[in-house]
Amino acid sequence: MEAFGRCGYWKAAPLAPFAYTGINCHEKPTDTTSASAVTPAGSSTPVPRAGGEPSYELSEGHHCHGTSITRWASGEDAGYGSDAYTDVAECNRVCDAHAECAGFLVGWGKCSYWKSGPLSPAAVKADIDCYQKPASRRRLASVTSSAVTARKHTVRLPLLSATMMSTAMWAGHNLSAPNCIDGLAGPPLATFCLSRLNDTSPWLSVQLAPAAAAVGVSHVLVHGRSDCCHNLLSPFEIWVAHAAGDPVANGGVACGPPVILPETATSGPFTVACAGHSGTHVTLRLPGTQRTLNIEDIEVFGQRDRESER
């Protein structure tokens, strides 16, 4: 079935099509029905291709997690999140052509959210699906990823300051942005920053030290509240920009699509890959209305090439 910008709603026979606005039904010709097997929608069981070769494992309503791929191992732009990729079959072929690709996320009318492994699909309250490459074709990806990682090492990047779109006023309590870069997360010493309640797309920007800005951001850790309020963080975005403030307005680069956490998520920390984007500021943004930004800490990391330090 084709609906909501994608065609991943697989159906087992017999089918009985009926009219429904905005949805199309694509039936396999009767003379090829036995050429491949189909599993019920929502299954994560591999769907065999004709000839017995396993196809991608579909997990409907699941986020893939894993690490976002913005550049292939060859250095070529991966077109992460590009509108050029809207057909799942085409995304299968693209992912197959790159050993580092372990699967992709389908959402927002496109399927170009490439992921390297390991993937750990988790159910989310969002209209997204995860497609995983079959295990038989993932081995080379693991070898390639390990070889690249071995040439680099991860460093925590120093942060100079932090600012928020707004700060909640609570008598006798400091809830300002600097609390979220003081390194105190988790009980019993955790501090936290808190925006006004029910803001529209509130943000928290942290400034990188000049030397750190030149390294580029590999990933960001977000520490949610450890004692309460776990539902406030999702969905959230991480951006890299050259100024503090709303990154949509100041020309920032998103590290990927909005992060949608499982219903069972607690305080994290939650890791967001940023693929080496360079800038002077990293911004946490909660898209939408009626949002409240309330976290304990944010950490920013980069990768230095071991060869360059010899």
C-alpha positions as protocol buffer text, in pm:
chain_id: "A"
residue {
  index: 1
  type: MET
  ca { x: 0 y: 0 z: 0 }
}
residue {
  index: 2
  type: GLU
  ca { x: 127 y: 352 z: -83 }
}
residue {
  index: 3
  type: ALA
  ca { x: 41 y: 632 z: 163 }
}
residue {
  index: 4
  type: PHE
  ca { x: 195 y: 919 z: 359 }
}
residue {
  index: 5
  type: GLY
  ca { x: 485 y: 951 z: 112 }
}
residue {
  index: 6
  type: ARG
  ca { x: 608 y: 592 z: 126 }
}
residue {
  index: 7
  type: CYS
  ca { x: 526 y: 243 z: 7 }
}
residue {
  index: 8
  type: GLY
  ca { x: 634 y: 22 z: 299 }
}
residue {
  index: 9
  type: TYR
  ca { x: 290 y: -106 z: 394 }
}
residue {
  index: 10
  type: TRP
  ca { x: 329 y: -468 z: 280 }
}
residue {
  index: 11
  type: LYS
  ca { x: 18 y: -687 z: 249 }
}
residue {
  index: 12
  type: ALA
  ca { x: -26 y: -1064 z: 233 }
}
residue {
  index: 13
  type: ALA
  ca { x: -282 y: -1217 z: -1 }
}
residue {
  index: 14
  type: PRO
  ca { x: -574 y: -1230 z: -50 }
}
residue {
  index: 15
  type: LEU
  ca { x: -626 y: -858 z: -114 }
}
residue {
  index: 16
  type: ALA
  ca { x: -965 y: -683 z: -147 }
}
residue {
  index: 17
  type: PRO
  ca { x: -899 y: -322 z: -264 }
}
residue {
  index: 18
  type: PHE
  ca { x: -1158 y: -54 z: -188 }
}
residue {
  index: 19
  type: ALA
  ca { x: -1165 y: 323 z: -245 }
}
residue {
  index: 20
  type: TYR
  ca { x: -994 y: 543 z: 16 }
}
residue {
  index: 21
  type: THR
  ca { x: -879 y: 905 z: -28 }
}
residue {
  index: 22
  type: GLY
  ca { x: -499 y: 956 z: -38 }
}
residue {
  index: 23
  type: ILE
  ca { x: -408 y: 586 z: -44 }
}
residue {
  index: 24
  type: ASN
  ca { x: -313 y: 365 z: -338 }
}
residue {
  index: 25
  type: CYS
  ca { x: -301 y: -14 z: -358 }
}
residue {
  index: 26
  type: HIS
  ca { x: -36 y: -187 z: -575 }
}
residue {
  index: 27
  type: GLU
  ca { x: -115 y: -553 z: -638 }
}
residue {
  index: 28
  type: LYS
  ca { x: 138 y: -809 z: -758 }
}
residue {
  index: 29
  type: PRO
  ca { x: 33 y: -988 z: -1081 }
}
residue {
  index: 30
  type: THR
  ca { x: -116 y: -1330 z: -1007 }
}
residue {
  index: 31
  type: ASP
  ca { x: 145 y: -1515 z: -1214 }
}
residue {
  index: 32
  type: THR
  ca { x: 430 y: -1390 z: -990 }
}
residue {
  index: 33
  type: THR
  ca { x: 262 y: -1421 z: -650 }
}
residue {
  index: 34
  type: SER
  ca { x: 475 y: -1723 z: -561 }
}
residue {
  index: 35
  type: ALA
  ca { x: 806 y: -1559 z: -661 }
}
residue {
  index: 36
  type: SER
  ca { x: 863 y: -1398 z: -322 }
}
residue {
  index: 37
  type: ALA
  ca { x: 725 y: -1415 z: 27 }
}
residue {
  index: 38
  type: VAL
  ca { x: 555 y: -1132 z: 215 }
}
residue {
  index: 39
  type: THR
  ca { x: 534 y: -1081 z: 590 }
}
residue {
  index: 40
  type: PRO
  ca { x: 262 y: -899 z: 786 }
}
residue {
  index: 41
  type: ALA
  ca { x: 299 y: -521 z: 828 }
}
residue {
  index: 42
  type: GLY
  ca { x: 496 y: -431 z: 1139 }
}
residue {
  index: 43
  type: SER
  ca { x: 716 y: -740 z: 1124 }
}
residue {
  index: 44
  type: SER
  ca { x: 1094 y: -712 z: 1144 }
}
residue {
  index: 45
  type: THR
  ca { x: 1138 y: -1046 z: 963 }
}
residue {
  index: 46
  type: PRO
  ca { x: 1340 y: -1025 z: 639 }
}
residue {
  index: 47
  type: VAL
  ca { x: 1124 y: -1014 z: 327 }
}
residue {
  index: 48
  type: PRO
  ca { x: 1284 y: -1254 z: 73 }
}
residue {
  index: 49
  type: ARG
  ca { x: 1345 y: -1124 z: -278 }
}
residue {
  index: 50
  type: ALA
  ca { x: 1278 y: -1334 z: -582 }
}
residue {
  index: 51
  type: GLY
  ca { x: 1558 y: -1590 z: -599 }
}
residue {
  index: 52
  type: GLY
  ca { x: 1586 y: -1623 z: -220 }
}
residue {
  index: 53
  type: GLU
  ca { x: 1819 y: -1327 z: -147 }
}
residue {
  index: 54
  type: PRO
  ca { x: 1707 y: -1159 z: 178 }
}
residue {
  index: 55
  type: SER
  ca { x: 1576 y: -804 z: 146 }
}
residue {
  index: 56
  type: TYR
  ca { x: 1579 y: -529 z: 407 }
}
residue {
  index: 57
  type: GLU
  ca { x: 1425 y: -585 z: 751 }
}
residue {
  index: 58
  type: LEU
  ca { x: 1136 y: -343 z: 802 }
}
residue {
  index: 59
  type: SER
  ca { x: 1042 y: -219 z: 1150 }
}
residue {
  index: 60
  type: GLU
  ca { x: 736 y: 4 z: 1114 }
}
residue {
  index: 61
  type: GLY
  ca { x: 696 y: 289 z: 1361 }
}
residue {
  index: 62
  type: HIS
  ca { x: 1058 y: 244 z: 1477 }
}
residue {
  index: 63
  type: HIS
  ca { x: 1358 y: 478 z: 1483 }
}
residue {
  index: 64
  type: CYS
  ca { x: 1680 y: 305 z: 1365 }
}
residue {
  index: 65
  type: HIS
  ca { x: 1919 y: 491 z: 1597 }
}
residue {
  index: 66
  type: GLY
  ca { x: 2279 y: 409 z: 1494 }
}
residue {
  index: 67
  type: THR
  ca { x: 2505 y: 680 z: 1348 }
}
residue {
  index: 68
  type: SER
  ca { x: 2393 y: 915 z: 1071 }
}
residue {
  index: 69
  type: ILE
  ca { x: 2596 y: 905 z: 748 }
}
residue {
  index: 70
  type: THR
  ca { x: 2637 y: 1243 z: 579 }
}
residue {
  index: 71
  type: ARG
  ca { x: 2942 y: 1140 z: 375 }
}
residue {
  index: 72
  type: TRP
  ca { x: 3022 y: 798 z: 236 }
}
residue {
  index: 73
  type: ALA
  ca { x: 3358 y: 636 z: 314 }
}
residue {
  index: 74
  type: SER
  ca { x: 3478 y: 757 z: -28 }
}
residue {
  index: 75
  type: GLY
  ca { x: 3427 y: 1118 z: 84 }
}
residue {
  index: 76
  type: GLU
  ca { x: 3128 y: 1166 z: -147 }
}
residue {
  index: 77
  type: ASP
  ca { x: 2829 y: 1360 z: -12 }
}
residue {
  index: 78
  type: ALA
  ca { x: 2567 y: 1103 z: 94 }
}
residue {
  index: 79
  type: GLY
  ca { x: 2276 y: 1339 z: 41 }
}
residue {
  index: 80
  type: TYR
  ca { x: 2157 y: 1275 z: 397 }
}
residue {
  index: 81
  type: GLY
  ca { x: 1795 y: 1385 z: 428 }
}
residue {
  index: 82
  type: SER
  ca { x: 1784 y: 1482 z: 60 }
}
residue {
  index: 83
  type: ASP
  ca { x: 1448 y: 1509 z: -119 }
}
residue {
  index: 84
  type: ALA
  ca { x: 1611 y: 1329 z: -412 }
}
residue {
  index: 85
  type: TYR
  ca { x: 1547 y: 992 z: -245 }
}
residue {
  index: 86
  type: THR
  ca { x: 1178 y: 913 z: -201 }
}
residue {
  index: 87
  type: ASP
  ca { x: 1159 y: 557 z: -335 }
}
residue {
  index: 88
  type: VAL
  ca { x: 1239 y: 278 z: -88 }
}
residue {
  index: 89
  type: ALA
  ca { x: 1364 y: 42 z: -361 }
}
residue {
  index: 90
  type: GLU
  ca { x: 1612 y: 308 z: -477 }
}
residue {
  index: 91
  type: CYS
  ca { x: 1728 y: 363 z: -118 }
}
residue {
  index: 92
  type: ASN
  ca { x: 1783 y: -13 z: -89 }
}
residue {
  index: 93
  type: ARG
  ca { x: 2012 y: 1 z: -391 }
}
residue {
  index: 94
  type: VAL
  ca { x: 2203 y: 304 z: -262 }
}
residue {
  index: 95
  type: CYS
  ca { x: 2258 y: 146 z: 80 }
}
residue {
  index: 96
  type: ASP
  ca { x: 2366 y: -182 z: -84 }
}
residue {
  index: 97
  type: ALA
  ca { x: 2628 y: 8 z: -284 }
}
residue {
  index: 98
  type: HIS
  ca { x: 2800 y: 137 z: 35 }
}
residue {
  index: 99
  type: ALA
  ca { x: 2944 y: -112 z: 281 }
}
residue {
  index: 100
  type: GLU
  ca { x: 2925 y: 136 z: 568 }
}
residue {
  index: 101
  type: CYS
  ca { x: 2545 y: 167 z: 532 }
}
residue {
  index: 102
  type: ALA
  ca { x: 2361 y: -62 z: 777 }
}
residue {
  index: 103
  type: GLY
  ca { x: 2015 y: 69 z: 694 }
}
residue {
  index: 104
  type: PHE
  ca { x: 1806 y: 382 z: 661 }
}
residue {
  index: 105
  type: LEU
  ca { x: 1520 y: 569 z: 823 }
}
residue {
  index: 106
  type: VAL
  ca { x: 1208 y: 650 z: 621 }
}
residue {
  index: 107
  type: GLY
  ca { x: 1009 y: 955 z: 723 }
}
residue {
  index: 108
  type: TRP
  ca { x: 893 y: 1299 z: 616 }
}
residue {
  index: 109
  type: GLY
  ca { x: 835 y: 1170 z: 261 }
}
residue {
  index: 110
  type: LYS
  ca { x: 1194 y: 1054 z: 199 }
}
residue {
  index: 111
  type: CYS
  ca { x: 1424 y: 762 z: 275 }
}
residue {
  index: 112
  type: SER
  ca { x: 1770 y: 921 z: 264 }
}
residue {
  index: 113
  type: TYR
  ca { x: 1845 y: 911 z: 637 }
}
residue {
  index: 114
  type: TRP
  ca { x: 2136 y: 665 z: 603 }
}
residue {
  index: 115
  type: LYS
  ca { x: 2264 y: 490 z: 917 }
}
residue {
  index: 116
  type: SER
  ca { x: 2581 y: 300 z: 1002 }
}
residue {
  index: 117
  type: GLY
  ca { x: 2559 y: 26 z: 1261 }
}
residue {
  index: 118
  type: PRO
  ca { x: 2501 y: -117 z: 1498 }
}
residue {
  index: 119
  type: LEU
  ca { x: 2132 y: -29 z: 1469 }
}
residue {
  index: 120
  type: SER
  ca { x: 1887 y: -74 z: 1756 }
}
residue {
  index: 121
  type: PRO
  ca { x: 1535 y: 1 z: 1629 }
}
residue {
  index: 122
  type: ALA
  ca { x: 1303 y: 132 z: 1899 }
}
residue {
  index: 123
  type: ALA
  ca { x: 930 y: 205 z: 1881 }
}
residue {
  index: 124
  type: VAL
  ca { x: 842 y: 575 z: 1875 }
}
residue {
  index: 125
  type: LYS
  ca { x: 525 y: 781 z: 1850 }
}
residue {
  index: 126
  type: ALA
  ca { x: 599 y: 906 z: 1499 }
}
residue {
  index: 127
  type: ASP
  ca { x: 523 y: 820 z: 1139 }
}
residue {
  index: 128
  type: ILE
  ca { x: 868 y: 675 z: 1062 }
}
residue {
  index: 129
  type: ASP
  ca { x: 1006 y: 332 z: 970 }
}
residue {
  index: 130
  type: CYS
  ca { x: 1347 y: 166 z: 994 }
}
residue {
  index: 131
  type: TYR
  ca { x: 1493 y: -52 z: 718 }
}
residue {
  index: 132
  type: GLN
  ca { x: 1794 y: -266 z: 817 }
}
residue {
  index: 133
  type: LYS
  ca { x: 2037 y: -430 z: 578 }
}
residue {
  index: 134
  type: PRO
  ca { x: 2032 y: -811 z: 617 }
}
residue {
  index: 135
  type: ALA
  ca { x: 2298 y: -949 z: 851 }
}
residue {
  index: 136
  type: SER
  ca { x: 2461 y: -1141 z: 567 }
}
residue {
  index: 137
  type: ARG
  ca { x: 2554 y: -813 z: 399 }
}
residue {
  index: 138
  type: ARG
  ca { x: 2663 y: -617 z: 708 }
}
residue {
  index: 139
  type: ARG
  ca { x: 3003 y: -779 z: 770 }
}
residue {
  index: 140
  type: LEU
  ca { x: 3203 y: -561 z: 534 }
}
residue {
  index: 141
  type: ALA
  ca { x: 3040 y: -251 z: 681 }
}
residue {
  index: 142
  type: SER
  ca { x: 3170 y: -339 z: 1027 }
}
residue {
  index: 143
  type: VAL
  ca { x: 3525 y: -387 z: 896 }
}
residue {
  index: 144
  type: THR
  ca { x: 3519 y: -58 z: 704 }
}
residue {
  index: 145
  type: SER
  ca { x: 3382 y: 137 z: 999 }
}
residue {
  index: 146
  type: SER
  ca { x: 3642 y: -7 z: 1237 }
}
residue {
  index: 147
  type: ALA
  ca { x: 3929 y: 80 z: 1003 }
}
residue {
  index: 148
  type: VAL
  ca { x: 3820 y: 444 z: 978 }
}
residue {
  index: 149
  type: THR
  ca { x: 3763 y: 474 z: 1354 }
}
residue {
  index: 150
  type: ALA
  ca { x: 4108 y: 331 z: 1430 }
}
residue {
  index: 151
  type: ARG
  ca { x: 4272 y: 627 z: 1256 }
}
residue {
  index: 152
  type: LYS
  ca { x: 4098 y: 880 z: 1483 }
}
residue {
  index: 153
  type: HIS
  ca { x: 4038 y: 934 z: 1850 }
}
residue {
  index: 154
  type: THR
  ca { x: 3753 y: 1115 z: 2022 }
}
residue {
  index: 155
  type: VAL
  ca { x: 3805 y: 1420 z: 2241 }
}
residue {
  index: 156
  type: ARG
  ca { x: 3563 y: 1620 z: 2452 }
}
residue {
  index: 157
  type: LEU
  ca { x: 3553 y: 1978 z: 2323 }
}
residue {
  index: 158
  type: PRO
  ca { x: 3577 y: 2262 z: 2578 }
}
residue {
  index: 159
  type: LEU
  ca { x: 3275 y: 2494 z: 2603 }
}
residue {
  index: 160
  type: LEU
  ca { x: 3308 y: 2866 z: 2680 }
}
residue {
  index: 161
  type: SER
  ca { x: 2951 y: 2973 z: 2751 }
}
residue {
  index: 162
  type: ALA
  ca { x: 2584 y: 2885 z: 2720 }
}
residue {
  index: 163
  type: THR
  ca { x: 2270 y: 3088 z: 2644 }
}
residue {
  index: 164
  type: MET
  ca { x: 1901 y: 3002 z: 2621 }
}
residue {
  index: 165
  type: MET
  ca { x: 1605 y: 3151 z: 2440 }
}
residue {
  index: 166
  type: SER
  ca { x: 1437 y: 3204 z: 2779 }
}
residue {
  index: 167
  type: THR
  ca { x: 1491 y: 3114 z: 3143 }
}
residue {
  index: 168
  type: ALA
  ca { x: 1221 y: 3018 z: 3392 }
}
residue {
  index: 169
  type: MET
  ca { x: 1197 y: 3229 z: 3705 }
}
residue {
  index: 170
  type: TRP
  ca { x: 1178 y: 3030 z: 4027 }
}
residue {
  index: 171
  type: ALA
  ca { x: 1244 y: 3212 z: 4354 }
}
residue {
  index: 172
  type: GLY
  ca { x: 1574 y: 3116 z: 4511 }
}
residue {
  index: 173
  type: HIS
  ca { x: 1682 y: 2884 z: 4229 }
}
residue {
  index: 174
  type: ASN
  ca { x: 1934 y: 2932 z: 3950 }
}
residue {
  index: 175
  type: LEU
  ca { x: 1795 y: 2766 z: 3637 }
}
residue {
  index: 176
  type: SER
  ca { x: 2009 y: 2944 z: 3379 }
}
residue {
  index: 177
  type: ALA
  ca { x: 2190 y: 2804 z: 3076 }
}
residue {
  index: 178
  type: PRO
  ca { x: 2542 y: 2777 z: 3234 }
}
residue {
  index: 179
  type: ASN
  ca { x: 2403 y: 2503 z: 3460 }
}
residue {
  index: 180
  type: CYS
  ca { x: 2393 y: 2280 z: 3154 }
}
residue {
  index: 181
  type: ILE
  ca { x: 2767 y: 2297 z: 3084 }
}
residue {
  index: 182
  type: ASP
  ca { x: 2893 y: 2257 z: 3442 }
}
residue {
  index: 183
  type: GLY
  ca { x: 2952 y: 1882 z: 3404 }
}
residue {
  index: 184
  type: LEU
  ca { x: 2707 y: 1793 z: 3679 }
}
residue {
  index: 185
  type: ALA
  ca { x: 2459 y: 1531 z: 3559 }
}
residue {
  index: 186
  type: GLY
  ca { x: 2283 y: 1257 z: 3752 }
}
residue {
  index: 187
  type: PRO
  ca { x: 2214 y: 1229 z: 4124 }
}
residue {
  index: 188
  type: PRO
  ca { x: 2303 y: 1350 z: 4375 }
}
residue {
  index: 189
  type: LEU
  ca { x: 2478 y: 1665 z: 4244 }
}
residue {
  index: 190
  type: ALA
  ca { x: 2289 y: 1736 z: 3922 }
}
residue {
  index: 191
  type: THR
  ca { x: 2198 y: 2091 z: 3829 }
}
residue {
  index: 192
  type: PHE
  ca { x: 1971 y: 2179 z: 3539 }
}
residue {
  index: 193
  type: CYS
  ca { x: 1860 y: 2460 z: 3313 }
}
residue {
  index: 194
  type: LEU
  ca { x: 1493 y: 2535 z: 3247 }
}
residue {
  index: 195
  type: SER
  ca { x: 1323 y: 2750 z: 2985 }
}
residue {
  index: 196
  type: ARG
  ca { x: 989 y: 2920 z: 3030 }
}
residue {
  index: 197
  type: LEU
  ca { x: 704 y: 2673 z: 3022 }
}
residue {
  index: 198
  type: ASN
  ca { x: 531 y: 2607 z: 2690 }
}
residue {
  index: 199
  type: ASP
  ca { x: 762 y: 2808 z: 2464 }
}
residue {
  index: 200
  type: THR
  ca { x: 771 y: 2780 z: 2085 }
}
residue {
  index: 201
  type: SER
  ca { x: 1084 y: 2595 z: 1966 }
}
residue {
  index: 202
  type: PRO
  ca { x: 1303 y: 2683 z: 2267 }
}
residue {
  index: 203
  type: TRP
  ca { x: 1680 y: 2648 z: 2220 }
}
residue {
  index: 204
  type: LEU
  ca { x: 2002 y: 2619 z: 2418 }
}
residue {
  index: 205
  type: SER
  ca { x: 2327 y: 2728 z: 2248 }
}
residue {
  index: 206
  type: VAL
  ca { x: 2677 y: 2644 z: 2374 }
}
residue {
  index: 207
  type: GLN
  ca { x: 2989 y: 2820 z: 2246 }
}
residue {
  index: 208
  type: LEU
  ca { x: 3295 y: 2616 z: 2151 }
}
residue {
  index: 209
  type: ALA
  ca { x: 3649 y: 2731 z: 2228 }
}
residue {
  index: 210
  type: PRO
  ca { x: 3825 y: 2854 z: 1909 }
}
residue {
  index: 211
  type: ALA
  ca { x: 4056 y: 2552 z: 1882 }
}
residue {
  index: 212
  type: ALA
  ca { x: 3761 y: 2318 z: 1935 }
}
residue {
  index: 213
  type: ALA
  ca { x: 3559 y: 2487 z: 1662 }
}
residue {
  index: 214
  type: ALA
  ca { x: 3831 y: 2400 z: 1413 }
}
residue {
  index: 215
  type: VAL
  ca { x: 3811 y: 2028 z: 1497 }
}
residue {
  index: 216
  type: GLY
  ca { x: 3448 y: 1980 z: 1395 }
}
residue {
  index: 217
  type: VAL
  ca { x: 3171 y: 1810 z: 1591 }
}
residue {
  index: 218
  type: SER
  ca { x: 3155 y: 1430 z: 1577 }
}
residue {
  index: 219
  type: HIS
  ca { x: 2870 y: 1384 z: 1822 }
}
residue {
  index: 220
  type: VAL
  ca { x: 2680 y: 1543 z: 2109 }
}
residue {
  index: 221
  type: LEU
  ca { x: 2559 y: 1393 z: 2438 }
}
residue {
  index: 222
  type: VAL
  ca { x: 2238 y: 1528 z: 2589 }
}
residue {
  index: 223
  type: HIS
  ca { x: 2168 y: 1447 z: 2955 }
}
residue {
  index: 224
  type: GLY
  ca { x: 1799 y: 1473 z: 3039 }
}
residue {
  index: 225
  type: ARG
  ca { x: 1656 y: 1527 z: 3385 }
}
residue {
  index: 226
  type: SER
  ca { x: 1748 y: 1232 z: 3605 }
}
residue {
  index: 227
  type: ASP
  ca { x: 1467 y: 1279 z: 3855 }
}
residue {
  index: 228
  type: CYS
  ca { x: 1161 y: 1369 z: 3647 }
}
residue {
  index: 229
  type: CYS
  ca { x: 1020 y: 1525 z: 3333 }
}
residue {
  index: 230
  type: HIS
  ca { x: 1158 y: 1265 z: 3089 }
}
residue {
  index: 231
  type: ASN
  ca { x: 878 y: 1330 z: 2841 }
}
residue {
  index: 232
  type: LEU
  ca { x: 975 y: 1694 z: 2782 }
}
residue {
  index: 233
  type: LEU
  ca { x: 1285 y: 1630 z: 2569 }
}
residue {
  index: 234
  type: SER
  ca { x: 1140 y: 1439 z: 2273 }
}
residue {
  index: 235
  type: PRO
  ca { x: 1155 y: 1530 z: 1991 }
}
residue {
  index: 236
  type: PHE
  ca { x: 1474 y: 1735 z: 1986 }
}
residue {
  index: 237
  type: GLU
  ca { x: 1731 y: 1852 z: 1731 }
}
residue {
  index: 238
  type: ILE
  ca { x: 2105 y: 1922 z: 1743 }
}
residue {
  index: 239
  type: TRP
  ca { x: 2250 y: 2190 z: 1514 }
}
residue {
  index: 240
  type: VAL
  ca { x: 2597 y: 2331 z: 1446 }
}
residue {
  index: 241
  type: ALA
  ca { x: 2612 y: 2702 z: 1363 }
}
residue {
  index: 242
  type: HIS
  ca { x: 2834 y: 3010 z: 1367 }
}
residue {
  index: 243
  type: ALA
  ca { x: 2621 y: 3202 z: 1616 }
}
residue {
  index: 244
  type: ALA
  ca { x: 2404 y: 3145 z: 1920 }
}
residue {
  index: 245
  type: GLY
  ca { x: 2029 y: 3149 z: 1877 }
}
residue {
  index: 246
  type: ASP
  ca { x: 1764 y: 2974 z: 1674 }
}
residue {
  index: 247
  type: PRO
  ca { x: 1971 y: 2773 z: 1421 }
}
residue {
  index: 248
  type: VAL
  ca { x: 1691 y: 2772 z: 1166 }
}
residue {
  index: 249
  type: ALA
  ca { x: 1709 y: 3151 z: 1153 }
}
residue {
  index: 250
  type: ASN
  ca { x: 2088 y: 3188 z: 1167 }
}
residue {
  index: 251
  type: GLY
  ca { x: 2184 y: 2939 z: 896 }
}
residue {
  index: 252
  type: GLY
  ca { x: 2286 y: 2644 z: 1111 }
}
residue {
  index: 253
  type: VAL
  ca { x: 2338 y: 2289 z: 986 }
}
residue {
  index: 254
  type: ALA
  ca { x: 2122 y: 2014 z: 1140 }
}
residue {
  index: 255
  type: CYS
  ca { x: 2304 y: 1702 z: 1256 }
}
residue {
  index: 256
  type: GLY
  ca { x: 2009 y: 1495 z: 1135 }
}
residue {
  index: 257
  type: PRO
  ca { x: 1632 y: 1470 z: 1157 }
}
residue {
  index: 258
  type: PRO
  ca { x: 1455 y: 1532 z: 1490 }
}
residue {
  index: 259
  type: VAL
  ca { x: 1549 y: 1273 z: 1752 }
}
residue {
  index: 260
  type: ILE
  ca { x: 1235 y: 1094 z: 1868 }
}
residue {
  index: 261
  type: LEU
  ca { x: 1288 y: 900 z: 2189 }
}
residue {
  index: 262
  type: PRO
  ca { x: 1113 y: 575 z: 2284 }
}
residue {
  index: 263
  type: GLU
  ca { x: 830 y: 606 z: 2535 }
}
residue {
  index: 264
  type: THR
  ca { x: 1046 y: 414 z: 2783 }
}
residue {
  index: 265
  type: ALA
  ca { x: 1338 y: 661 z: 2759 }
}
residue {
  index: 266
  type: THR
  ca { x: 1454 y: 818 z: 3084 }
}
residue {
  index: 267
  type: SER
  ca { x: 1745 y: 1060 z: 3128 }
}
residue {
  index: 268
  type: GLY
  ca { x: 1990 y: 919 z: 2875 }
}
residue {
  index: 269
  type: PRO
  ca { x: 2245 y: 1043 z: 2793 }
}
residue {
  index: 270
  type: PHE
  ca { x: 2136 y: 1048 z: 2431 }
}
residue {
  index: 271
  type: THR
  ca { x: 2395 y: 1053 z: 2152 }
}
residue {
  index: 272
  type: VAL
  ca { x: 2347 y: 1251 z: 1830 }
}
residue {
  index: 273
  type: ALA
  ca { x: 2604 y: 1214 z: 1550 }
}
residue {
  index: 274
  type: CYS
  ca { x: 2713 y: 1534 z: 1374 }
}
residue {
  index: 275
  type: ALA
  ca { x: 2949 y: 1402 z: 1103 }
}
residue {
  index: 276
  type: GLY
  ca { x: 3227 y: 1656 z: 1169 }
}
residue {
  index: 277
  type: HIS
  ca { x: 3023 y: 1972 z: 1102 }
}
residue {
  index: 278
  type: SER
  ca { x: 3224 y: 2284 z: 1192 }
}
residue {
  index: 279
  type: GLY
  ca { x: 3101 y: 2594 z: 1369 }
}
residue {
  index: 280
  type: THR
  ca { x: 3140 y: 2809 z: 1678 }
}
residue {
  index: 281
  type: HIS
  ca { x: 2816 y: 2701 z: 1847 }
}
residue {
  index: 282
  type: VAL
  ca { x: 2616 y: 2384 z: 1903 }
}
residue {
  index: 283
  type: THR
  ca { x: 2245 y: 2429 z: 1965 }
}
residue {
  index: 284
  type: LEU
  ca { x: 1984 y: 2201 z: 2117 }
}
residue {
  index: 285
  type: ARG
  ca { x: 1640 y: 2290 z: 1980 }
}
residue {
  index: 286
  type: LEU
  ca { x: 1296 y: 2155 z: 2067 }
}
residue {
  index: 287
  type: PRO
  ca { x: 1081 y: 2201 z: 1757 }
}
residue {
  index: 288
  type: GLY
  ca { x: 713 y: 2287 z: 1791 }
}
residue {
  index: 289
  type: THR
  ca { x: 478 y: 2474 z: 2020 }
}
residue {
  index: 290
  type: GLN
  ca { x: 408 y: 2421 z: 2390 }
}
residue {
  index: 291
  type: ARG
  ca { x: 766 y: 2300 z: 2452 }
}
residue {
  index: 292
  type: THR
  ca { x: 975 y: 2328 z: 2767 }
}
residue {
  index: 293
  type: LEU
  ca { x: 1354 y: 2284 z: 2757 }
}
residue {
  index: 294
  type: ASN
  ca { x: 1473 y: 2115 z: 3075 }
}
residue {
  index: 295
  type: ILE
  ca { x: 1801 y: 1918 z: 3076 }
}
residue {
  index: 296
  type: GLU
  ca { x: 2094 y: 1863 z: 3311 }
}
residue {
  index: 297
  type: ASP
  ca { x: 2392 y: 1879 z: 3081 }
}
residue {
  index: 298
  type: ILE
  ca { x: 2516 y: 1882 z: 2721 }
}
residue {
  index: 299
  type: GLU
  ca { x: 2859 y: 1761 z: 2605 }
}
residue {
  index: 300
  type: VAL
  ca { x: 3021 y: 1811 z: 2265 }
}
residue {
  index: 301
  type: PHE
  ca { x: 3283 y: 1581 z: 2112 }
}
residue {
  index: 302
  type: GLY
  ca { x: 3512 y: 1588 z: 1810 }
}
residue {
  index: 303
  type: GLN
  ca { x: 3755 y: 1348 z: 1641 }
}
residue {
  index: 304
  type: ARG
  ca { x: 4121 y: 1425 z: 1582 }
}
residue {
  index: 305
  type: ASP
  ca { x: 4328 y: 1233 z: 1331 }
}
residue {
  index: 306
  type: ARG
  ca { x: 4600 y: 1036 z: 1510 }
}
residue {
  index: 307
  type: GLU
  ca { x: 4838 y: 1088 z: 1217 }
}
residue {
  index: 308
  type: SER
  ca { x: 4814 y: 1468 z: 1248 }
}
residue {
  index: 309
  type: GLU
  ca { x: 4934 y: 1453 z: 1611 }
}
residue {
  index: 310
  type: ARG
  ca { x: 5256 y: 1260 z: 1545 }
}
